[in-house]
Structure formats: structure tokens, C-alpha cells
Amino acid sequence: MTDPLEIVVLAPEPLTQIEIWGDLAPVEHRLGATLPKAGQSVTLNSSRVMWWEPKVWLVRGSDLDLAAAFADDGAAIDLTGAFTRLRITGAAWRELLMIGGVFDAESSNFSPDCIAGTVIHHLPVRLDVIDPQTVDAYTPPSYAAELAHHWHAAARRMEVAVEVINWSNGTSRPNRDRHTECDL
């Protein structure tokens, strides 16, 4: 049996989409940091900054002075309620993502501080590799429970012990046998 997996539906944190309309250099100078390139993410102070699409980044956290960094060079839009973040921790997270997915999560190029958008179980997901044992998945809130259920069932098929923890109701549902259902 593989090491156990933990899937946590995390509590909401401030999410801000930033879009830069022109040259990045002045914004990065005022921000005091370089924004991640395509397919990359980085932690600045205690905020996570993720490349989202050309000229657009998603920032999780609130310790960066985004308004001062933009001046007239871009915009910041609050997206706090637009995504739910699920965190998968454990050695088998890559194998788990391959079930129902169309993305090669097992590639060694998909390493810490990489981000990718894909579809898993017919659901839109952005994956942010935090460290070798951890990946965060961002999906619209209406899909979060379905995605957690899918991963729970997939882990059972892999014969991996899995625990799903939902911040919203404070429950956890350990998968001690192969017939336990995920209860979010």
C-alpha cells in the first residue's frame, strides 16, 4: 500500500487577479519583485503569486501592496469567492491526478513552483505544485465537492488510504475501508 493521501478543502483566503496592461518592468519595480513567468508560481512575503494567463496573475494572500504597484499600469480584481482551493498531500498525489485527467502530472518538469491549467474528471482545475509532496488545486466552488469526491474514489481504486477534510463543516472522513463514502 502507498503512503496515505490527505485532501483538504481549504478555508478561503483573499484572491486577487492582477492584470498588467503594458510593460511589466515598472510594476515589478514598484512591487519590489519579479512576477513569475508562464507556467510558474512564487511565494512573495506570505502571498502566493501564480501566472494565470498572458499578462494576468492570481495572488493568494493580502500582504502585497498591489494598488501601489499598479499605478495606471494595470488593475486588481477581487476573486476571493471565485475559486475553492483543495490541497492534496502525500507521495501519490501525482498518480491521483492522472486518474480522470488529461495532464501529465507525473512529468519531472511539473515540479515545485510550477502551475498548469487542465481538466480533471471533466472539471476545470489549476494546479500549483507547492513542494514534492503537495499540490494545490483551484476550481470554481460549484465543482469543489465533485472534485474531492472524484479524488476520494480514485484513491480508493488505487488502494491508498485517504482522508478528506472540509474546512466548511469541520469534518474529516477517513477512508479506513474500501467502501467508505466521501461526505463533504
N, C-alpha and C positions, 0 to 999 in steps of 0.2 A: 504494500500500500504506500502511496505517495504521501508526503507531508501534508497536513491539513491546510485547507484554504479558509480565509475569512473574507466575507463580503460585507462591507459596511456601507449603508446608505447614510452619508454624512450630513450633519446639520448645515443649513445654508450659511454661506459666508458672502460678503459683498463680492459681486462680479461686475466688472466694468468692461465694456467693449470700447477700445480706443481705435480711432481711425485717423490716419495722418494723410493730409491732402497733398502735401508737397515733399520737400526734401526732409529726410529723417535727421540729418546732422544737427540742425538747431534744436529739435525736440529732444534728441538724445543728450545734447549738451546741457539743456535746462533740467532734464531728468537726472543727469549725472550717471547715466548707464547706457549701455548698448542694448537695444531691443533684439530679441532672438531672431535669427534668420528663419527662412521657410523650413517647416518641419521640426523646429526646435522650441524648447521652453527653458526658462531660467528662473531661479529664485532671487529676487532683489529685496533686501531687507527681509521682511517676513511675507512678502507678496509673491505669488507665482504668476509669471508673465509668460503667456503662450502665444506663439504665432498662430493665427486663426485662418487667415487668407491674405492675399497681397494687400499690404498697407493697413491691415487690421490685426489687432492683438486682443486677447482676453486676459484681464488681470483679476486674479482671485486674491482678495485682501484689500486693506484700506490704508496702508501706511505710506503709500507713494502720493506725492502732491501732483496729481495728474493735471489739474486745472492750470497750475503754474507752468507745467511742462509744455502745454499745447500753445498757449497764447492764441494766435489766429491760425495756427498750422494744422488744426485738427479738431476732433470732437470726442467727448467721452459720454457714453450712454450706459445708464444703469441697467444691467441684465440680471440682477440678483435672483429674480424668480424664474428666469428663462431656462435654467439648467439645474438638474439634480446631479450631484457628484457621488458616484459609487467607488469605493476603494476596494481593490482585491489585493490581498496579501497572502503570500505563500509561494513555494517553489514551483507550483504547477500553474501559475496564472497564465503563462503563455499558451500552454496546451489547452486550457479552458477557453481562451479567446478564439482558438482555432475551430471550436465547435459552433457551427452556425454562422461563422464569419467568412468574409471574403478578403481578409488581410493576412499577410504572413507575419503574425506576431512572434514566430519563432526565429525570425531573422536576427542575427547578431548585430545588424545595423540599427535595429529598433532597441536602443539602449537608453539608460538614464538621460533625461533632458531631451528626449525625442517626443514628438507629438504627431498623431496621424488621425485623419478622419476616415471612417469606414462605416459599414453596415454590419450589424451582428443580429441574427435572428430577425431580419427584416427591419431593424430599428437603427436610426442614425446615432452614431456614437463618435465622440472624440476621445482618443486615448492619450494619456500623458504618463510616460514612464518616470516614476519618482526615484526608484532605486532598483537594483536587480531583483528584489522580492516584492515590489509594489508597483501597481499601476492604478491611476485614477481614470474613471470613465465619466464623461459628461454626456448627458442625454436630456431631452425635454422631460419635465416632470411627469407628463402623462404616460411616458414609456418606462419610467424607472422601475416600477413594481414588476412589469413584464420582463424586463431585462434581468432583474435579480432572480425571478422565478426560473428563467431560462438557464442562468448560470448555476443555480442550485441544482436543477435537474441534470445539467451536463456534468457537474461534479459527481453526482451520484452515479451516472453512467461510467465515469472514469474510475469509480470506486475510491474516491477521495473523500475523506471526512470534510464537511463544510459547515460553517456556521454563518448564518445571515443575521446581521444586526441592523435594526432600523432605528435611527435616531428619533423618528417622529413619535413612536409609541413606546420606546424604551425596552422593546422586547428583543430577545435573541432566540433563534430556533436552531438548536444543534441538530445536525444530521447524524444521529447515532446508529441508525439502521437505514437500509436502502429504501424504506417505504415512508420515511418522514416527509411531510409536505412542507414547503416554504410558506410561512404565514407572515405576510407583511401588512 
